[in-house]
Amino acid sequence: MSDFLVSARKYRPKTFDRVIGQDAISLTLKSAIKQNQLAQSFLFCGPRGVGKTSLARILAKTVNCENIDAEINACDKCVSCKSFNENSSFNVHELDAASNNSVDDIRNLVDQVRFAPQVGKFNIYIIDEVHMLSQSAFNAFLKTLEEPPSHAKFILATTEKHKIIPTILSRCQIFDFKRVSNEDIVKNLKYVADNENVSVEDDALFLIAEKSDGAMRDSLSLFDRLVSVSDDKLLYNHVIDHLNILDYDYYFKITNQLILNDISSLIVTFDEIINNGFDGQNFINGLSDHLRNLLLCQDEQTVSLLSKNESLKQRYLDQAKKTEAKLLVRALKLTNECDLQYKLSNNKRLLVEICLMQVSSIGHEDDVKKKDKKFIVSNPLNNNKKVDVVNKDNKSHEDVNTYKSEKKIDETPNEQTVDKHEGVDDLENNIRAKTISILDSLNQEKNKNESLEKIIALRSDDFSQEIFYEKWKKMIESFKENEKSNLALALGINKPVLLDDFKIEIELSNSSQVELINQEKQDILIFLKNELNNDLIDLNTKVAELKKDNTPYTNSDKYKRMYEDNKYLAKLGQKLGLDPDY
């Protein structure tokens, strides 16, 4: 049988200094041990695989050590340390709350707390995944947790702090663990690789660190998995193949194509990515991360947030110089919207391609409008010299004046140049006047066309009362099919009235129905306008007045009503001596 031990267990921290990424918590606990000010109960909370249980075991081992050194580390030589290292310590009790979450389990634990330790100073109770305890179990644990015996210490660990009841939180000293940074994970992986005689590339380790999402245990598991099939060589290409990660080169290539608005190349590159087996949503999420990293590189204050190796960071910095922050912000908004709509889309590939084309078009929408038009005009006073008169689309004649003032500043004023300028001025004035006149005419024509389009677009077909009722019934059936039965019922109670100027009035039973109709008024009008081809239709609602009804309800009321309405019944009652008021 193989003696192989996974790296997560083999290289599990055994001292405070070996806990990666939790320096502040380690320092606080060491200081509490040194000053003999340990709390009776601790709560370690944070993401998975960041060292909560490991630090709890180190704390349990250290507080019972008989010969703690100056660095607050256990000696590994005393009876308590040896028994702990051999997993045979009677002082440390571990409980998995995920499988022992009942009231009886906690009551058994409370009964054990009363007994003093056989060796060492304290009995340490480590309860992992404590949020899995039931409400009753929490309540049974409250009193013991608040006033435990002096020889008992509790260390609770959880990944979901919000599920723990406030009364438990108030009785514990809480330590919030943070995610381990990529740099710290890479540093620890290099340490493991050196001990295991595995040659690695920094880029490969950074990929593992990113994939582990701040969890040291996950990074070691990935490391073991990749080393087992890599013949003790961990290469970048090998990692991206086995972890199904899209190469950074694709994102740099795609971004360059986006900047150049090269839509054809974009579609071809995305097709290559899809053919390599990558999901469209994973690609768009990776592109969002890439654009975010480029945005971080736009400012010196945020470059430090870019957690990449030096060679890759330099590539980001170089590409960031070619992009603008405004473009990246708009691009991130589009990619985020694509990610949200991905699951709802039937044609997912087309959705991503449209997103890429929209991002690529940012900054290129008005290329035609912004393009300068140059008029090269011969100077009548000097055939060897030409004057460039620049007129940009959608701009006023102030640009010509600006050009003219710059032209005068550049030349030395004398009699000859004054004459030349006068000739050029006359020519420029003519061009400017003609340009302004043409622009005014075009704007007036454009306004007329827009007004005409609005008039033409307004539908106003006439229709009869019978056709209107027919379309009204069709609308009610349509709402029933679209699971709007309440709306259909309200519309079908009373017959609508068609007034002048295509106004519709409907009488409803109560204000609740009026509110329902008003909420759906837009859909009602859209249906009627399209069916009747009339955009002038409008809908008004009103509540019907309540009419008093003298209908009898009780047996006595019914008899009185019958006695009053039927003279024969009245005579019969007199003969029989019946009293209608009884």
TORGUVEX-760399 format. One record per residue (C-alpha): residue number from 1; x, y, z. Coordinates in Angstrom, 3 decimals, decimal comma, padded with zeros to 6 digits. Each point is the difference from the previous one (the first is absolute). Last residue first. Example, Ala and Ser with C-alpha at 12.3 -4.5 7.8 and 13.67 -1.06 7.14 Angstrom:
<2 <013,670 -001,060 007,140>>
<1 <-001,370 -003,440 000,660>>
END
This chain:
<582 <-093,238 037,453 014,057>>
<581 <-000,701 003,057 -002,108>>
<580 <-002,086 -001,965 -002,518>>
<579 <-002,407 -001,157 002,737>>
<578 <-002,027 -003,052 -001,008>>
<577 <-003,622 -000,342 001,160>>
<576 <-000,824 -002,780 -002,469>>
<575 <-002,711 002,040 -001,625>>
<574 <002,152 003,149 000,040>>
<573 <002,960 -001,869 -001,489>>
<572 <-002,136 -001,412 -002,757>>
<571 <-001,229 003,501 -000,817>>
<570 <003,616 001,300 -000,173>>
<569 <001,045 -002,932 -002,186>>
<568 <-002,830 000,856 -002,346>>
<567 <001,127 003,646 -000,104>>
<566 <003,524 -000,964 -001,101>>
<565 <002,620 002,780 -000,001>>
<564 <-000,138 000,999 003,664>>
<563 <-000,113 -003,527 001,441>>
<562 <002,768 -001,125 -002,432>>
<561 <002,259 002,839 001,186>>
<560 <-000,808 -000,740 003,644>>
<559 <000,777 -003,695 -000,545>>
<558 <003,338 000,791 -001,674>>
<557 <001,001 002,324 002,807>>
<556 <-000,838 -002,669 002,627>>
<555 <002,001 -002,635 -001,919>>
<554 <003,008 002,315 -000,078>>
<553 <001,474 001,676 -003,135>>
<552 <-002,652 002,265 -001,521>>
<551 <000,911 001,908 -003,196>>
<550 <-000,339 003,728 000,629>>
<549 <003,027 000,880 -002,144>>
<548 <001,728 003,355 000,186>>
<547 <002,108 000,720 -003,058>>
<546 <003,765 000,489 000,406>>
<545 <001,485 002,467 -002,475>>
<544 <002,372 -001,552 -002,532>>
<543 <003,690 000,876 000,332>>
<542 <001,576 001,832 -002,933>>
<541 <002,619 -000,730 -002,659>>
<540 <001,326 001,918 -002,991>>
<539 <001,749 -001,418 -003,103>>
<538 <001,520 001,826 -002,969>>
<537 <000,052 -000,755 -003,736>>
<536 <001,759 002,589 -002,174>>
<535 <002,594 -002,457 -001,362>>
<534 <-002,491 -001,791 -002,239>>
<533 <000,702 -003,171 -001,984>>
<532 <-002,932 -001,816 001,666>>
<531 <002,001 -003,106 000,967>>
<530 <003,233 001,892 000,597>>
<529 <-001,626 002,788 001,989>>
<528 <-002,120 -002,476 001,996>>
<527 <002,971 -002,176 001,021>>
<526 <002,259 002,964 000,842>>
<525 <-002,800 001,613 002,006>>
<524 <-000,556 -003,099 002,138>>
<523 <003,743 -000,525 000,564>>
<522 <000,416 003,614 001,182>>
<521 <-003,059 -000,180 002,233>>
<520 <001,320 -003,016 001,935>>
<519 <000,623 001,876 003,261>>
<518 <-003,043 002,213 -000,615>>
<517 <-002,208 -003,072 -000,458>>
<516 <001,184 -001,526 003,298>>
<515 <-000,533 003,280 001,884>>
<514 <-003,520 000,314 -001,388>>
<513 <-000,726 -003,612 000,990>>
<512 <001,109 000,736 003,543>>
<511 <-002,131 003,175 -000,005>>
<510 <-003,212 -002,000 -000,367>>
<509 <-002,638 -001,284 -002,459>>
<508 <001,353 001,458 -003,222>>
<507 <-001,553 002,202 -002,715>>
<506 <001,962 000,278 -003,227>>
<505 <000,478 003,125 -002,090>>
<504 <001,697 000,051 -003,399>>
<503 <000,967 003,223 -001,772>>
<502 <000,308 -000,202 -003,788>>
<501 <-000,718 003,730 -000,478>>
<500 <-003,618 -000,528 001,095>>
<499 <-000,960 -002,755 002,425>>
<498 <000,185 -003,796 -000,252>>
<497 <-001,570 -001,574 003,114>>
<496 <001,439 -003,167 001,500>>
<495 <-002,268 -002,943 000,937>>
<494 <000,233 -000,965 003,645>>
<493 <001,542 -003,043 001,683>>
<492 <002,319 -000,998 -002,891>>
<491 <002,896 002,397 000,642>>
<490 <000,237 -001,004 003,683>>
<489 <-000,027 -003,713 -000,880>>
<488 <002,714 000,447 -002,658>>
<487 <002,195 001,869 002,482>>
<486 <-000,437 -002,712 002,616>>
<485 <000,683 -002,715 -002,604>>
<484 <003,324 001,426 -001,113>>
<483 <001,565 -003,383 -000,783>>
<482 <000,959 000,928 -003,583>>
<481 <-002,867 -002,090 -001,425>>
<480 <-002,492 001,929 002,138>>
<479 <001,496 003,310 -001,163>>
<478 <-000,496 -001,031 -003,640>>
<477 <-003,613 -000,997 000,637>>
<476 <-000,671 003,462 001,499>>
<475 <001,668 001,665 -003,009>>
<474 <-002,154 -001,977 -002,445>>
<473 <-003,105 001,112 001,896>>
<472 <001,081 003,655 -000,350>>
<471 <000,807 -000,540 -003,704>>
<470 <-003,582 -001,160 -000,617>>
<469 <-001,410 002,817 002,104>>
<468 <001,938 002,559 -002,101>>
<467 <-001,106 -001,596 -003,255>>
<466 <-003,626 000,280 001,110>>
<465 <000,371 003,639 001,087>>
<464 <001,448 000,949 -003,380>>
<463 <003,542 000,932 -000,948>>
<462 <001,934 003,024 -001,297>>
<461 <003,705 -000,247 -000,750>>
<460 <002,232 002,575 001,738>>
<459 <003,626 -001,140 -000,141>>
<458 <002,752 002,545 000,810>>
<457 <003,193 -000,888 -001,909>>
<456 <-000,782 002,424 -002,846>>
<455 <-000,173 002,972 002,372>>
<454 <003,255 -000,965 001,751>>
<453 <001,739 -000,575 -003,346>>
<452 <-001,118 003,417 -001,230>>
<451 <001,430 001,673 003,104>>
<450 <003,331 -001,837 -000,506>>
<449 <000,058 000,911 -003,717>>
<448 <-000,634 003,665 000,742>>
<447 <002,758 000,040 002,635>>
<446 <002,468 -001,605 -002,458>>
<445 <-000,882 002,526 -002,718>>
<444 <000,635 002,855 002,426>>
<443 <003,318 -001,563 001,081>>
<442 <001,091 -000,528 -003,628>>
<441 <-000,866 003,566 -000,910>>
<440 <001,887 001,372 003,002>>
<439 <003,047 -002,169 -000,814>>
<438 <000,027 001,165 -003,641>>
<437 <-000,208 003,676 001,017>>
<436 <002,732 -000,428 002,602>>
<435 <002,296 -001,669 -002,557>>
<434 <-000,702 002,686 -002,626>>
<433 <000,756 002,777 002,455>>
<432 <003,155 -001,736 001,201>>
<431 <001,277 -000,591 -003,533>>
<430 <-000,625 003,637 -000,936>>
<429 <001,603 001,234 003,220>>
<428 <003,015 -002,222 -000,609>>
<427 <000,509 001,450 -003,493>>
<426 <-000,271 003,547 001,251>>
<425 <002,400 -000,768 002,823>>
<424 <002,510 -001,621 -002,389>>
<423 <000,081 003,141 -002,109>>
<422 <000,317 002,219 003,078>>
<421 <002,692 -002,279 001,346>>
<420 <002,053 000,404 -003,149>>
<419 <-000,290 003,770 000,150>>
<418 <001,068 -000,053 003,637>>
<417 <002,887 -002,331 -000,886>>
<416 <001,385 002,568 -002,432>>
<415 <-000,323 002,939 002,392>>
<414 <001,577 -001,771 002,943>>
<413 <-001,135 -002,370 002,778>>
<412 <002,336 -002,954 000,678>>
<411 <-001,894 -003,247 -000,505>>
<410 <-000,840 -002,588 002,669>>
<409 <-002,320 002,249 001,993>>
<408 <-002,110 000,761 -003,042>>
<407 <-000,551 -003,656 -000,811>>
<406 <-001,028 -000,765 003,581>>
<405 <-002,593 002,788 -000,185>>
<404 <-001,358 -001,371 -003,291>>
<403 <-000,230 -003,552 001,311>>
<402 <-001,921 001,157 003,029>>
<401 <-002,318 002,052 -002,215>>
<400 <-000,630 -003,059 -002,159>>
<399 <-000,776 -002,086 003,090>>
<398 <-002,453 002,710 001,155>>
<397 <-002,051 -000,767 -003,127>>
<396 <-002,013 -002,537 001,959>>
<395 <000,581 -003,737 000,226>>
<394 <-002,169 -002,932 -001,114>>
<393 <002,544 -001,179 -002,556>>
<392 <003,469 001,517 000,202>>
<391 <001,102 002,829 -002,295>>
<390 <003,690 000,477 -000,687>>
<389 <001,262 002,584 -002,488>>
<388 <003,430 -001,009 -001,228>>
<387 <001,750 002,879 -001,844>>
<386 <002,268 -000,643 -002,954>>
<385 <003,168 001,875 -000,950>>
<384 <001,784 -000,050 -003,367>>
<383 <-002,824 001,880 -001,759>>
<382 <000,329 002,933 002,404>>
<381 <-002,635 002,730 -000,022>>
<380 <-002,831 -002,278 -001,158>>
<379 <000,826 -002,517 002,774>>
<378 <-001,083 -003,399 -001,254>>
<377 <-002,570 -001,762 002,184>>
<376 <000,403 -003,473 001,602>>
<375 <-003,289 -000,867 001,712>>
<374 <000,517 -002,561 002,737>>
<373 <-002,741 -002,137 001,518>>
<372 <000,747 -001,313 003,456>>
<371 <-001,418 -003,308 001,204>>
<370 <-002,005 000,394 003,197>>
<369 <-003,341 -000,806 -001,582>>
<368 <001,327 -003,035 -001,832>>
<367 <001,770 -001,316 003,079>>
<366 <-003,074 000,571 002,151>>
<365 <-000,619 -003,516 001,248>>
<364 <003,696 -000,952 000,345>>
<363 <000,556 000,790 003,691>>
<362 <-001,755 -003,167 001,131>>
<361 <-000,639 -002,163 -003,074>>
<360 <002,196 -002,847 001,251>>
<359 <-002,028 -000,246 003,191>>
<358 <-003,212 -000,271 -002,007>>
<357 <001,550 -002,577 -002,349>>
<356 <001,200 -002,086 002,947>>
<355 <-003,454 000,118 001,624>>
<354 <-001,621 -001,021 -003,272>>
<353 <002,380 -002,963 -000,198>>
<352 <-000,819 -001,000 003,587>>
<351 <-003,764 000,055 -000,683>>
<350 <000,488 -001,851 -003,303>>
<349 <001,708 -002,830 001,860>>
<348 <-002,785 -000,198 002,553>>
<347 <-002,830 -000,386 -002,484>>
<346 <-002,847 -000,894 002,366>>
<345 <000,923 002,726 002,491>>
<344 <-001,211 -000,127 003,600>>
<343 <003,200 -001,538 001,390>>
<342 <002,173 002,596 -001,763>>
<341 <-002,002 003,111 000,931>>
<340 <001,934 000,773 003,210>>
<339 <003,379 -000,738 -001,624>>
<338 <-000,848 002,180 -002,999>>
<337 <-000,969 002,858 002,329>>
<336 <003,382 -000,339 001,734>>
<335 <001,794 000,007 -003,346>>
<334 <-001,795 003,207 -001,015>>
<333 <000,735 001,802 003,277>>
<332 <003,629 -001,079 -000,127>>
<331 <000,308 001,422 -003,530>>
<330 <-001,436 003,337 001,113>>
<329 <002,532 000,191 002,842>>
<328 <002,863 -001,118 -002,260>>
<327 <-000,798 002,620 -002,647>>
<326 <-000,163 002,763 002,605>>
<325 <003,349 -001,097 001,505>>
<324 <001,764 000,293 -003,341>>
<323 <002,030 -002,728 -001,683>>
<322 <003,421 -000,206 -001,671>>
<321 <001,933 000,708 003,213>>
<320 <-001,915 -002,838 001,696>>
<319 <001,559 -002,422 -002,495>>
<318 <003,500 000,723 001,280>>
<317 <-001,030 -000,120 003,665>>
<316 <-001,774 -003,317 -000,508>>
<315 <003,059 -001,473 -001,697>>
<314 <002,173 001,250 002,875>>
<313 <-002,289 -001,725 002,514>>
<312 <000,420 -003,268 -001,918>>
<311 <003,796 000,144 000,305>>
<310 <-000,150 001,045 003,653>>
<309 <-002,403 -002,675 001,261>>
<308 <-003,585 001,057 000,505>>
<307 <-002,107 001,388 002,846>>
<306 <-001,029 003,388 -001,386>>
<305 <-001,074 001,935 003,098>>
<304 <003,393 001,788 000,049>>
<303 <-000,898 001,590 -003,350>>
<302 <-002,863 001,816 001,737>>
<301 <001,884 003,047 001,311>>
<300 <002,139 000,295 -003,152>>
<299 <-003,092 000,461 -002,157>>
<298 <-001,022 -001,510 -003,349>>
<297 <001,337 -003,424 000,990>>
<296 <-003,124 -000,719 002,048>>
<295 <-002,096 000,553 -003,138>>
<294 <002,107 -002,549 -001,861>>
<293 <-000,634 -002,476 002,805>>
<292 <-003,721 000,677 -000,269>>
<291 <000,138 -000,616 -003,748>>
<290 <001,676 -003,385 000,623>>
<289 <-002,503 -000,924 002,689>>
<288 <-002,864 000,848 -002,368>>
<287 <001,659 -002,050 -002,749>>
<286 <000,181 -002,973 002,367>>
<285 <-003,695 000,365 000,780>>
<284 <-000,785 000,197 -003,729>>
<283 <002,062 -003,130 -000,646>>
<282 <-001,570 -001,957 002,844>>
<281 <-003,411 000,997 -001,334>>
<280 <000,871 -001,158 -003,521>>
<279 <001,186 -003,422 001,172>>
<278 <003,423 -001,167 -001,143>>
<277 <000,379 -003,158 -002,091>>
<276 <002,818 000,996 -002,337>>
<275 <-002,610 000,549 -002,717>>
<274 <-001,523 002,781 002,117>>
<273 <003,357 001,781 000,291>>
<272 <000,649 -000,327 -003,734>>
<271 <-003,436 001,452 -000,751>>
<270 <000,822 002,924 002,326>>
<269 <003,179 000,644 -001,982>>
<268 <-001,876 -000,065 -003,349>>
<267 <-002,747 002,312 001,293>>
<266 <002,545 002,479 001,347>>
<265 <002,066 -000,126 -003,201>>
<264 <-003,057 001,082 -001,989>>
<263 <-000,908 002,701 002,534>>
<262 <003,344 001,813 -000,159>>
<261 <-001,035 003,075 001,983>>
<260 <003,706 000,710 000,651>>
<259 <-000,527 000,151 003,796>>
<258 <-002,171 -003,118 -000,063>>
<257 <002,602 -001,862 -002,057>>
<256 <002,689 000,898 002,533>>
<255 <-002,304 -001,187 002,794>>
<254 <-000,613 -003,347 -001,726>>
<253 <003,755 -000,615 -000,353>>
<252 <000,703 000,884 003,632>>
<251 <-002,874 -002,251 001,070>>
<250 <001,195 -002,857 -002,207>>
<249 <003,562 000,332 001,272>>
<248 <-001,226 -000,455 003,575>>
<247 <-000,725 -003,652 -000,835>>
<246 <-003,500 -001,248 000,767>>
<245 <-000,047 -002,293 003,030>>
<244 <-001,176 -003,608 -000,290>>
<243 <001,895 -001,033 003,151>>
<242 <001,893 -002,776 -001,807>>
<241 <000,879 001,986 -003,126>>
<240 <000,732 003,280 001,803>>
<239 <002,324 -001,840 002,419>>
<238 <002,009 -001,842 -002,676>>
<237 <000,518 003,183 -001,964>>
<236 <001,417 001,702 003,111>>
<235 <002,355 -002,826 000,935>>
<234 <000,190 -002,093 003,193>>
<233 <002,711 -002,604 -000,391>>
<232 <000,059 -002,965 002,398>>
<231 <-001,236 -002,427 -002,691>>
<230 <-003,056 002,134 -000,730>>
<229 <-002,876 -002,347 000,799>>
<228 <000,323 -000,201 003,823>>
<227 <001,363 003,532 000,126>>
<226 <-003,303 001,415 -001,264>>
<225 <-002,202 -001,715 002,586>>
<224 <002,376 000,688 002,873>>
<223 <000,181 003,710 -000,884>>
<222 <-003,772 000,210 -000,349>>
<221 <-000,392 -001,415 003,512>>
<220 <002,651 002,397 001,305>>
<219 <-001,837 002,970 -001,549>>
<218 <-003,306 -001,170 001,469>>
<217 <001,495 -000,173 003,495>>
<216 <001,424 003,514 -000,304>>
<215 <-003,372 001,516 -000,930>>
<214 <000,233 003,478 -001,580>>
<213 <-001,948 -000,825 -003,158>>
<212 <001,731 -003,343 -000,741>>
<211 <-000,064 000,727 -003,761>>
<210 <001,969 003,206 000,453>>
<209 <002,697 -001,745 002,049>>
<208 <000,235 -002,861 -002,500>>
<207 <000,445 002,500 -002,831>>
<206 <002,646 001,843 002,011>>
<205 <001,862 -003,297 000,504>>
<204 <000,046 -000,655 -003,750>>
<203 <001,317 003,487 -000,761>>
<202 <002,788 -000,519 002,552>>
<201 <001,166 -003,141 -001,771>>
<200 <000,629 -003,132 002,048>>
<199 <002,634 -002,676 000,541>>
<198 <-001,119 -002,569 002,574>>
<197 <002,502 -001,267 002,557>>
<196 <-002,739 -000,618 002,632>>
<195 <001,573 002,361 002,538>>
<194 <000,623 002,630 -002,669>>
<193 <-003,560 -000,386 -001,311>>
<192 <-001,447 000,475 003,501>>
<191 <001,933 003,237 000,554>>
<190 <-000,896 001,203 -003,493>>
<189 <-003,652 -000,734 000,790>>
<188 <000,280 002,086 003,179>>
<187 <001,342 003,022 -001,906>>
<186 <-002,625 -000,396 -002,701>>
<185 <-002,741 -000,038 002,655>>
<184 <001,452 003,082 001,681>>
<183 <000,129 001,897 -003,314>>
<182 <-003,548 -001,074 -000,879>>
<181 <-001,286 001,489 003,244>>
<180 <-001,546 -002,237 002,656>>
<179 <-003,643 000,797 000,655>>
<178 <-000,664 001,576 003,365>>
<177 <-000,677 -001,467 003,447>>
<176 <-002,343 001,888 002,338>>
<175 <000,785 -000,639 003,662>>
<174 <-002,848 000,236 002,533>>
<173 <000,446 -000,258 003,770>>
<172 <-003,142 -001,861 000,947>>
<171 <-003,004 000,534 002,306>>
<170 <-001,652 002,701 -002,134>>
<169 <000,156 -002,213 -003,072>>
<168 <-001,916 -002,796 001,742>>
<167 <-002,836 002,344 001,020>>
<166 <-000,022 001,461 -003,523>>
<165 <-000,990 -003,341 -001,608>>
<164 <002,464 -001,482 -002,471>>
<163 <-001,180 -000,087 -003,614>>
<162 <001,719 003,307 -000,884>>
<161 <003,417 -001,486 000,835>>
<160 <-000,086 -002,412 -002,895>>
<159 <003,441 -001,600 -000,461>>
<158 <000,166 -001,128 003,612>>
<157 <002,447 -000,888 002,785>>
<156 <-000,654 -000,086 003,760>>
<155 <002,861 -000,206 002,492>>
<154 <-001,096 -000,702 003,574>>
<153 <002,281 000,013 003,041>>
<152 <-000,534 -001,988 003,187>>
<151 <002,179 -000,066 003,180>>
<150 <-001,650 003,056 001,580>>
<149 <-003,422 -001,643 -000,265>>
<148 <-002,303 001,536 -002,617>>
<147 <-002,247 002,986 000,730>>
<146 <-001,305 001,445 -003,297>>
<145 <000,627 -003,065 -002,161>>
<144 <-001,534 -002,297 002,604>>
<143 <-003,127 002,147 000,224>>
<142 <-000,469 000,334 -003,763>>
<141 <000,528 -003,621 -001,111>>
<140 <-003,563 -001,217 000,530>>
<139 <-001,268 003,037 -001,953>>
<138 <002,316 -000,760 -002,909>>
<137 <-001,132 -003,641 -000,019>>
<136 <-003,647 001,088 -000,088>>
<135 <000,637 002,241 -002,972>>
<134 <001,778 -002,798 -001,838>>
<133 <003,749 -000,073 -000,395>>
<132 <001,241 000,354 -003,607>>
<131 <001,486 003,456 000,705>>
<130 <002,676 -001,743 002,083>>
<129 <001,790 -001,275 -003,098>>
<128 <002,842 -001,221 002,267>>
<127 <-000,285 -000,204 003,803>>
<126 <003,441 -000,056 001,650>>
<125 <-000,198 -000,751 003,752>>
<124 <003,245 000,578 001,897>>
<123 <000,404 -001,461 003,510>>
<122 <002,542 002,163 001,729>>
<121 <003,085 -000,041 002,200>>
<120 <001,928 -003,067 -001,050>>
<119 <-000,563 -003,690 000,626>>
<118 <-003,099 -001,655 001,503>>
<117 <-002,255 002,930 -000,802>>
<116 <-002,856 000,852 002,440>>
<115 <-003,456 -001,504 -000,510>>
<114 <-003,034 002,340 -000,145>>
<113 <000,353 000,568 -003,751>>
<112 <-000,926 -003,623 -000,722>>
<111 <-003,640 000,534 001,056>>
<110 <-000,241 003,052 -002,279>>
<109 <001,219 -002,086 -002,948>>
<108 <-002,629 -002,656 000,688>>
<107 <-002,627 002,751 000,153>>
<106 <001,258 001,370 -003,351>>
<105 <-000,419 -003,392 -001,698>>
<104 <-003,445 -000,458 001,593>>
<103 <-001,199 003,362 -001,333>>
<102 <000,818 -001,031 -003,561>>
<101 <002,752 001,262 -002,291>>
<100 <002,501 -002,829 -000,044>>
<99 <000,445 -000,616 -003,743>>
<98 <000,599 003,595 -001,140>>
<97 <001,134 000,977 003,495>>
<96 <003,246 -001,923 -000,419>>
<95 <001,435 -000,253 003,501>>
<94 <003,677 000,057 000,907>>
<93 <001,185 -000,627 003,570>>
<92 <003,500 001,004 001,082>>
<91 <001,150 -000,924 003,509>>
<90 <-000,014 -003,774 -000,343>>
<89 <002,694 000,179 -002,688>>
<88 <000,417 -003,077 -002,187>>
<87 <000,470 001,605 -003,415>>
<86 <003,724 -000,915 000,076>>
<85 <001,017 003,658 -000,213>>
<84 <-002,381 000,803 002,872>>
<83 <001,412 -002,782 002,158>>
<82 <003,512 001,289 -000,644>>
<81 <-000,960 003,598 000,777>>
<80 <-001,684 -000,900 003,311>>
<79 <002,840 -002,269 001,145>>
<78 <002,647 002,675 -000,646>>
<77 <002,299 -000,027 -003,027>>
<76 <-001,840 001,813 -002,812>>
<75 <001,110 003,315 001,600>>
<74 <-003,093 002,022 -000,884>>
<73 <000,607 003,445 -001,458>>
<72 <-000,437 003,335 001,746>>
<71 <003,132 001,527 -001,579>>
<70 <001,740 -000,027 003,406>>
<69 <-000,553 -003,747 000,345>>
<68 <-002,966 -001,782 001,585>>
<67 <001,163 -002,822 002,281>>
<66 <-003,025 -001,716 001,587>>
<65 <-002,189 000,152 -003,091>>
<64 <-003,723 000,089 000,787>>
<63 <-000,615 003,494 -001,447>>
<62 <002,099 -000,859 -003,085>>
<61 <-001,856 -003,148 -001,101>>
<60 <-003,447 001,567 000,184>>
<59 <001,202 003,162 -001,797>>
<58 <001,642 -002,059 -002,752>>
<57 <-003,189 -002,066 -000,322>>
<56 <-002,173 003,136 -000,335>>
<55 <002,474 001,461 -002,513>>
<54 <-000,354 -003,096 -002,174>>
<53 <-003,798 000,057 000,326>>
<52 <-000,218 003,593 -001,234>>
<51 <002,810 -000,190 -002,593>>
<50 <-001,293 001,595 -003,218>>
<49 <-001,606 -003,101 -001,558>>
<48 <-003,598 001,163 -000,040>>
<47 <-000,884 003,658 000,484>>
<46 <-000,109 001,689 003,439>>
<45 <-000,969 -000,465 003,628>>
<44 <001,999 -000,978 003,092>>
<43 <-002,115 000,422 003,145>>
<42 <001,840 -000,173 003,306>>
<41 <-001,096 -000,942 003,517>>
<40 <001,459 000,373 003,510>>
<39 <002,249 002,914 -000,987>>
<38 <003,748 -000,326 000,446>>
<37 <001,735 002,681 002,022>>
<36 <003,182 -001,790 001,138>>
<35 <002,184 002,858 -001,280>>
<34 <001,966 -002,299 -002,322>>
<33 <-003,075 -001,962 -001,007>>
<32 <-001,918 003,206 -000,870>>
<31 <003,000 001,338 -001,963>>
<30 <000,244 -003,213 -002,001>>
<29 <-003,726 000,193 -000,749>>
<28 <000,230 003,596 -001,244>>
<27 <003,102 -000,695 -002,130>>
<26 <-001,642 -002,997 -001,660>>
<25 <-003,132 002,049 -000,751>>
<24 <002,023 002,828 -001,573>>
<23 <002,191 -002,381 -002,032>>
<22 <-002,876 -001,872 -001,644>>
<21 <001,358 -000,346 -003,568>>
<20 <001,913 -003,250 000,425>>
<19 <000,005 -001,845 003,343>>
<18 <003,633 -001,118 000,292>>
<17 <000,875 002,626 002,619>>
<16 <-002,679 -001,258 002,391>>
<15 <001,516 -003,467 000,025>>
<14 <-001,044 -003,386 -001,380>>
<13 <-001,304 001,117 -003,390>>
<12 <-001,371 -002,830 -002,202>>
<11 <002,694 -001,040 -002,467>>
<10 <-000,788 -003,730 -000,024>>
<9 <-003,713 000,555 000,448>>
<8 <-000,615 002,379 -002,936>>
<7 <002,843 -001,710 -001,859>>
<6 <-001,883 -003,280 -000,208>>
<5 <001,649 -002,940 001,720>>
<4 <001,373 -002,926 -002,002>>
<3 <000,917 -003,008 002,147>>
<2 <-001,118 -002,413 -002,709>>
<1 <-001,349 -003,419 000,960>>
END
